Amino acid sequence: MKKFLFSLLFIALGVALGAAILFSGLNYLLVLLLIASTILLHTIAHELGHLVFALLTGFKFVSISLCSLAIYKYPDGLKIKTFSLAGAAGFCQMCPRNSVEKTSFFLYLFGGVLANIITSLAFVALLFFVTNIYAIIFCVSAIVIGIIFATLNGIPLNLNIANDGRLLTTVYHSPENKLAYYQNLTSLTAHTHGALLSEFLAAHPVTILSPVDYSNVTKLALKFTEIAAYYERLQFDAIRSEFNKMSKYEYTLPTVIHFEYLKELLFLDIVTGNRTLTTIADGTVSIATENEETDNLYAAVSSHLKQNHLSSKRILYAYYLLYKRDDLSAAKVKADFNALAKTYPILGAIKAEQILMNYIDTKPNLNVCHIPPYIPSATNAHI
């Protein structure tokens, strides 16, 4: 319903704008270009808002991305990468410098919304000094787009991913939530710089004691961090146990996380050959044959496996090599994996995914594609 209402709102705005342009004799291409530029402007302002307000409150910079172009800070300096997150036009990754007790997340999480509001107010002031019709349209568009950005990000909404407002209210709902978010940020930073999550969690154990609430985005993200550590140790039984627990709440997961869950479930089914009970939307449980279950999972996530992420390449490699017995397609995917690994920004993920690729290659009674793995150089791997 929410998606329908948002779509209806934007269609109505588009119709109103089109009618206004049609009857005013304005250059509609120029008007559309001005509106598009204000969307880009507020996207940049939003992510820079997270960055600036986080720096002002004691965080250290890790990365920032706008439209797939990202800047990462590693121990040996800044590097430009290409990377994007599903469902997000940009992101800003920061890491606390202080202990969780001395860390305030408010300005970091709400900084993007504040930046959109400040930018909109600046254009309200500018509107009093411009007379050109296109300049007025640009200012009005910047004000309206800024309000939309601030609203969609500031008000807690249950969208495909947790927006800033929802994340902020979740983090400050309890001390445990705040600790979970703190551990998410610190583990992700270490992973970005080259540490395996299993190594990091061994030195910094998860201290969340209460049962996982699968609608709680901070604790859910931390649970996936633990699952990633299990993957690095090839502890598939532990992963199976976690996924079986998660299956009961599958349809309450945020959309992006739900598809990540299904993708990894597909991989687990392929490499272990075990079946997982699948909870249907009405709460019933279905038991499918092995091939039927795997085919259904692949059909559900096939479009999401096109993402240029190492995990997607690894899952496709297992699918073609172990399930479809298609050596040619598997060889192509493995070559793509190795090429992507050379520029992938999350250095720890390169190591972790290579562990799993090597495991796939050791599966018995199969013809394996003998393409040398990509091994990060000493200058790129920071543990």
N, C-alpha and C positions, 0 to 999 in steps of 0.2 A: 504493500500500500504506500509506504514512504517513497519507494522508487517511482511509483506511478504519480504521486503528488509532485515530486520534484520535476519529473519529466513534463507534467502538465504545466507547471509554473514556467519552465524555460520555453516551452512551446508558445505559451501565451505572451511572454516577453518578446519572443522572436516575431510573432505575428504583429504585435503592437509596433515594434521597431520597423518592420518591413512596411507597414501601412504608413507610418510617419515619413519614411524615406520616399516612398512612392508618391505621396501627395505634396512633398516639399520641394521636389526637384533636385535633391542633393545627390552627390556622387556616392552611390551605395557601396561601391568597392572601397572607397576611401573611408567611409563610415565603418564598415566591417573591419578594415585594417586598424582603425583607431581603437575599436572595441577589443580586438584581439590583442593589441599592444598593452591595453590596461590589464587584461587577464595575465599576461606575462609579467607585467610590472608588479602586480600583487603577489604572484607566485614567488618572484624574487624577494619582494619585501617580506613575505611571510617567513621564508627560510632564513633570511638575514636577521629577522627579528628573533628567531630562536637562537641564532648564533650570538648576536650582540648581547642579548639579555642573559644568556648563559655565561658568557665571558665576564660580564659585570658581577655575576654572583658566584664566581670561583670555579667554574667548570673549565676543563681543557678541551681544545678543539680536536676532533677525530676526523670528521668528514662532513662535506655538504654536497648535495646533488640537486641540480636543476635540469629537468628534461633529459635525463640520462647522462649528462655531463657532470662528473663528480671530481672534487678535489679531496684527496686523502692526505693526512699528515702521519707519516711513519717516523720511527726513531731516527732515520737517516734523512728526513726532509719531506717536502711536499711533492706529491705526484698527481698528475691528471689521469683520471680513469673514466671509463664508460660503465655505468652501472645504474640500475633503477630497481625500485620496489613495486610490486604489483599493487595497483590501486592508488599510487601516490605520484603526483607530478614532481615532487622533490622530497628531500629529507635532510635533516641536520642531526648528525650523531655527535654527541658530546659525552664527556666522562667526568664524574665528580673527582675533585682533588682531595676532599676531606672525607671523614667518616660519615656514615649514614646519619648519625645523630646531628652532625653539624652541616648537613646538606639540605638546602631548600630547593625544591624542584618547581616552585610556582612560576617564577619568571622564565625559566627554561621552557616549560611546557606551554605557558600562555603568551610567551614572547611573540610568537607568530601572529596571534590574534591582535595583540597590542600594536604591532607594526602595521597591520592592515587598517586598524582604526586610526592611527596617527597619519598614515598616508592619505586616507579618505578625508580627514580633517584638513590636511594641507591643501587638498584640491578644493575643498569648500571655500577656504580663504582665497585661493587663486581664482576662483570663479568670479569674484567681485572685480577682478582687474582685467579680464579678457573680454573682447568684443567679437572676435571672429567666430562664425558659427561652428566651424570645425574644432576650434579650440574649446568652445563651450561644450560641444558633444564629447570631446576627450575628457574634460573635467567631470562632466556629469557621469560618463561611463566609469571613470575611475572611482567616483564616490559610490555608485551603485554596486560595482563589482567588489569594492572593498567591504561594503556592508554584507554582501553575500558570502564572501570569504570569511569574515569575522563570525557570521551567524553559523555557517556550516561547520566551522572549526571550533567555535567557542561554546556553543550549546551542546551538551552531551547527547550524542546521537548514536544509535546502534546501526552504523553503516557497515560497508564491506570490511573496513578496518576501523580500529579505535581512533576516533578523532581526538583533537587536543583536549576538548572539554571532558570527554568521557575518560580519557587517560588521567587527567588531572583529578577528577572526582574519585576515580578508583585508587590512585596513589595515596590520596589523603583520607581515604575511608578508614584506614587502620594502620598502625605501625608495621604490621606484617606486610601489607601491600607496599608500603614505602620501602621496606627492606628488600622485597622481591624486585622492585623496579631498580633499586640501587645495584643489586647483584646482576640483573640483566645488563645494565649499562657497563659495568666493570668487566663482566665476562665477554661481552661483545667486543669491547675495546681490545682486550687481550687476544681474542680470536682474530680480530682484524690485523693485529700486529704480528701474528704468526703462531700464537700458542694454540695447541689442541685444547678443546674444551675439557676433555678428560683430565689433562694435566692441570688446567686451571682449577677445576672443581676439586681435584685431589688436594690442592693447596688452600683452596677457599671453599670449603663444603657449604652446600645449600643449608640454610638454617631455618627454613620455613617448616613448621611442625604441623600445622593444621592441614586437614585434607584439602586437595585441590578443588577449587570451585571453577568449573570449566567455562563459566561465563565471566570469570575474573581475568582480564587480559594480562595483567602483570604476572600472576601466578601461572597462568597457562603458558606464557612465553618462557618462564623459567623452567617449566616442565619439559618443554621442547628442547631447551638447552641440555637438560639431563638426558633426554632421549638421544640427542646428538652425541653426547659423551658415550652412551651405550654403543652407538654405531661405531665409534672410533675403536672400541674394544671388541667389536664383533659379538656383542652380547645380545643376540637376537631373541632369546627367550625373555629377557628383561623388557625388550622393546615390545614383544608380543603381549606381555602382561599389561604394559601401560596402554597399548592400543585397545585391548579388550575392555579395559576400564573406560577408556575414552569413547568407545563405540556407543555406550548408553546415552551419551550426551552429544552425539555427532551433529545433530541438527540444531544445537544451541551454540555451536562454535561460530565465531566471526567468519565471514565468507572466505577471506584470504587464508586464514588458518585452516578452515575446513578442507580446502583444496590441497594444502600442504599435507594435511593428515591423510587424505585419500592417495596422494602421490606416493607417500612413504609406505602406506599400506600395500599399494601395488608392488612396490619394490620388495617389501618383506615377503609377500606371497610368492613372488617369483624366485627369490633366492633361498627360501626355506621350504616351499612347497606345502606349508600348513595353511589351513583355512581359518578365517576369522568370521565370527558371527556378525552379520551386518544388521544394524537396527534400522528399520524402515521408519518413515516420517510419522506413521500412526502409532509407533511404539512396539509393533510386532517385530519378531526376529526371523530372518530368513536364512536358510542353509542352502547354498548353491553348490553345484559341482565345481571342481577345481577350475576347469577351463571357463565355465560360465562366469564364475566370480571374477577371475582375472580379466576376462574380456569386458565385463561390466565396469570394472574399475578403470581399465584403460580408456574406455569410451567416455567415462565421466571426467577424466583429467587430460585427455589427449591435447586439447587446445592449450592447457596450462603448461604442458611439457615443452611448448615452443619457446618459453622464456629462456633468455640467454644466461642461465645460471648453471653452475657446475652440477648441482644436484639433479636438475632436469636431464642433463646429458648422461649422468650416471644411471638414472632410472631407465632412460631410453636404451642405453647400452645393454643393461640387463634384460630388458624386454626383448630386444632383437636377438641377442646372443643366446640367452637361456630359454626363452619362451617360444619365440618364433623360429629359432634355428636359422636365422637369416644372417649369415656371416658378412655379406657385402654391406648391408645396412648397418650392422654392428661396427664394422671397420670404419665406415664414414662417421658414425657418431663418436667413436673413440678418437678419431683424428680431430673432430670438432672440439672434443673435450680437451685434448692436449693443446690445441691452439688457444682456446679460451683461458686455460690455466696460466698461460704466459703473461696475460694482462689482468687477471682477476684481482680485484682489490682486497678481498678478504684472505689474507695469506694463510691463516690457520685452516680455512676451508679447503684450500688447495691440498694441504697435507691430508686432511680428513677424508676428502673425496677420493684421493688417490689410494688410501687404505682400502676403501670399498671397491674401487675399480680393480685393484689387485686381487681382492677376494673373489670377485666375479670371475676373473681369469683362472682361478684355481678350482672352480667347480668341476667335478669329475665327468668323464665321458662326453665331453663337448669339444668341438674344434674352436680353439681360442684365436682371436686376432692378435698376432704378435707385433704390436706397434709399441715402441718404447714409450714409457710414461714420461710426462713432464715432471722434472724435479726442480723445485725452486732453487735458485742460486743462493749462495751465502749472503749476498747483498740484498736479496729480496725477502729472505725468511728471517723474521725477528721473533724469537721465542722469549 
